[in-house]
Amino acid sequence: MSRVETVNTRNMLQELIKKARKQHKLTQEDVSKASGISVDRLSKIENGNGSVSLDELDKLIQAVGLRVLVYVESQSVTFPV
């Protein structure tokens, strides 16, 4: 049986947003203007301070030119009776 790693999707996306911003040579101010999210909030998100909403992630992903593809696999789950 293979071991499945659990990934914190939000943390992973926060890191990808920061990397993409830097690769595209965008400042936090550039991304702030494009996303409507304040520079202070963006800084906190990029550094993993506090939680981030899906709406914020969506805005930031678009602002830095990322595209997210999601693959979800159902696992058989047994609940105790």
GIFENWO-V615136 format. One record per pair of residues at least 24 apart in sequence whose ideal C-beta (glycine too) atoms are under 10 Angstrom apart, sorted by the first residue. I is the first residue (numbers start at 1). GAP is how many residues later the second one is. D is the distance in Angstrom with one decimal. If there is no record, write none. Layout:
# GIFENWO-V615136
i = <I I>
gap = <GAP GAP>
d = <D D>
This chain:
# GIFENWO-V615136
i = <4 4 8 9 9 9 9 10 10 10 10 10 10 10 10 11 11 13 13 13 13 13 13 13 13 13 14 14 14 14 14 14 14 14 14 14 15 15 15 16 16 16 16 16 16 17 17 17 17 17 17 17 17 17 17 17 18 18 18 18 18 18 18 18 19 19 19 20 20 20 20 20 20 21 21 21 21 21 21 22 22 23 23 24 24 24 24 26 26 26 30 30 31 31 31 31 32 32 33 34 34 34 34 34 34 35 35 35 35 35 35 36 36 37>
gap = <69 71 40 45 48 59 61 35 38 41 42 43 44 46 47 37 41 32 39 41 44 45 47 48 53 55 30 31 32 33 34 35 38 42 43 46 31 32 33 41 44 45 48 50 52 25 28 29 35 39 40 43 44 46 47 49 24 25 27 28 29 30 42 46 27 45 47 40 41 43 44 45 46 25 39 42 43 44 45 24 42 41 42 39 40 41 42 37 38 39 33 34 28 29 32 33 28 31 30 25 26 28 29 30 31 24 25 26 27 28 29 24 27 26>
d = <9.4 8.7 9.5 9.9 9.1 9.4 8.8 9.3 8.9 7.4 5.8 9.3 8.5 9.8 6.9 6.0 9.2 9.5 8.1 9.7 5.5 9.8 8.2 7.0 8.3 7.4 9.7 5.7 6.2 8.1 5.8 9.7 6.4 9.9 7.9 8.5 8.2 9.9 8.0 10.0 9.6 8.2 8.4 6.4 8.8 8.6 7.3 6.5 9.3 9.9 7.7 4.9 6.7 8.3 5.6 7.0 9.3 9.8 8.6 4.3 8.2 9.6 9.5 8.7 9.6 8.8 9.4 9.1 8.4 9.2 4.1 6.5 5.3 7.7 8.6 8.2 5.0 9.3 9.7 9.8 9.3 8.5 9.1 9.8 6.4 6.3 9.9 8.0 6.6 8.9 8.1 9.2 9.3 6.7 4.8 6.1 9.7 8.4 8.5 8.3 8.9 7.8 3.9 8.2 9.6 4.1 5.3 9.1 7.3 4.0 8.5 9.9 8.7 8.1>
